[in-house]
Amino acid sequence: MKKILLMGLLILALVALPLCAACDGDDTPVDDTPVDDTPVDDTPVDDTPEVITVTVNDHNPAESTVAAAWDDWGTWVEEQSDGRLDINIIHGGALLANDAEAYQGTKDGVCDIAHYVIDSEQGFLMGLVMSLPFMGWPDQHVEDTYMSLLDEFPGMAAEWDDNLMVLSLMIMPPTQVHTIDTVVVTPADVDGLRLMSSETMTVMALEEAGATASDIPIPEMTPSLMTGLVDGVVNHFPVCGIFGALEALEYHTIFGGSGVNMTPMFAIMNKDFFNGLDADLQQILLDSGAMWTDYQTSYDILSMDNAMAMCADHTFTELTPAQISVWRDLVKAPIHDKWIADCAAAGVPGQALYDRTLAIIADMS
């Protein structure tokens, strides 16, 4: 009987021994989570920032000073963005040939940014106040005036297409009268002449003086002169030099410091493209507007010097204030007053804008 009891205790001890051994070990709960045996992707992560190409249309010749200013601007933007913005400038009208195409093409996204000179063809009315002939601006550098008028008269800003924004602007040099072989002093001197211009206001002024005026695209200026299609041009010296017209134009009439008129030119941008950029890239482009104006102004001085050198042996006629007033009296009713009336008909405050502009000019003079 004792043997049986001892055998039972021995068996019990042998069974309990492994259990006790298990209890004396690591009491950490057993992790029964299924093992993920999916292969690890150790491919290096490409953290290179995306490079965005910005297509810019400049219809000026690639060798022109205007194009050089665009190129410098493009280099500045690329440097500021650390190469994230790749500026692709297409010069010479290879993409969009003129201002009308540049305006429409930028709006439609054919390009992202473009060079544009304001005109009535694109629906501008109040915005043309800066371009009215013989307003008497003291000099060319009145960019701040345009921007202040834009802020003061919301109707001016509303004339821009909703999908366009003004990146920067510069007031172009004063337009003068340049002819092949005619000295021009009075309106009677252009009566019967075939003269070309590139904007509505100067065409209207020429027609009032009795000239046959043509709104011919700038790239066609020199061919029109060489083929005898026109007898002269109303534009500023640099553009006549840039497009090779000064060789044919040997007579120049200077209408004072502001010429026949002065017109803003712009760097315009597609708003959808701008809104799609990261905030830091947007700020770089906004900051670049001042750089664009500075570059254009700097090269404009060089361009004027180059143009004047081209016509050093030409005939210049500088009109007196009294002689200029004859021209202003000629256009006051048919152009200035008509513009004010057109504004009234369109329901915009043209008279108030006109009076405010003249007051600014008087303060500057």
Sequence and secondary structure as in RCSB ss.txt:
>XXXX:A:sequence
MKKILLMGLLILALVALPLCAACDGDDTPVDDTPVDDTPVDDTPVDDTPEVITVTVNDHNPAESTVAAAWDDWGT
WVEEQSDGRLDINIIHGGALLANDAEAYQGTKDGVCDIAHYVIDSEQGFLMGLVMSLPFMGWPDQHVEDTYMSLL
DEFPGMAAEWDDNLMVLSLMIMPPTQVHTIDTVVVTPADVDGLRLMSSETMTVMALEEAGATASDIPIPEMTPSL
MTGLVDGVVNHFPVCGIFGALEALEYHTIFGGSGVNMTPMFAIMNKDFFNGLDADLQQILLDSGAMWTDYQTSYD
ILSMDNAMAMCADHTFTELTPAQISVWRDLVKAPIHDKWIADCAAAGVPGQALYDRTLAIIADMS
>XXXX:A:secstr
 HHHHHHHHHHHHHHHHHHHHHHHS                          EEEEEEE S TTSHHHHHHHHHHH
HHHHHTTTSEEEEEEETTSSS SHHHHHHHHHHTSSSEEEEE  GGGT SGGGGGG TT   S S  HHHHHHHH
HH HHHHHTS TTEEEEEEEE    EEEESS    SGGGGTT EEEESSHHHHHHHHHTT EEEE  GGGHHHHH
HTTS SEEEE HHHHHHTT TTT  EEEE STT S   EEEEEEEHHHHHTS HHHHHHHHHHHHHHHHHHHHHH
HHHHHHHHHHTTTSEEEE  HHHHHHHHHHHIIIIIIHHHHHHHHTTS HHHHHHHHHHHHHHH 
